[in-house]
Amino acid sequence: MRKILTIAVLLILFLIGGAIFTAAKGYYPVAIVEGHWISAREWIRMQEGILQSIASQTKAAGEPAINFTSKEGRALVEEVRKNSLILLIEDAIVEEKGGAVVGDFANRIKQKADEALKGRGNIAQAVQAAYGFTMEEFNRFIVLPQSRRDAIEERLKEKGEEFETWLEQAKSGARVRLLFVPFGWND
């Protein structure tokens, strides 16, 4: 009996520790799109990159630094929070449904991504300065999503269709569930 109680206590402690670790590291989903999880960690990283990009652009333009704790700054941060999640959700939808539009979607995306980076030399420092991203993050958050969109847009233009119309239809038919976020998908 005592062995069972010890095992039960250890199991409970292990589960609590695992939950704390998962929450602290952001390994929990904030959205589920067509079965694909978007983690809090991924969403937060995207927000950080966008905010750093905004700060970098402001500095490059010679404008005063943005105070993200002011009323206007907090409003900007909230807008970035929502829009960054929308971008991640839209990319998950595009990734899921793009294969129906573009044959050999994976190879076409790779071609588009290679074209985007071709002749740019070593841009790792610029990416780090502008977004605070590693090259892997830059590819995941910027290059690949844009390449997917470009591949679909190119194919739709051949058919005389518009990407934005296709995206709206794809979004309206997508299964999107938001978790632990202060807004809804259709807000």
Disulfide bonds with the S-S distance in Angstrom:
none
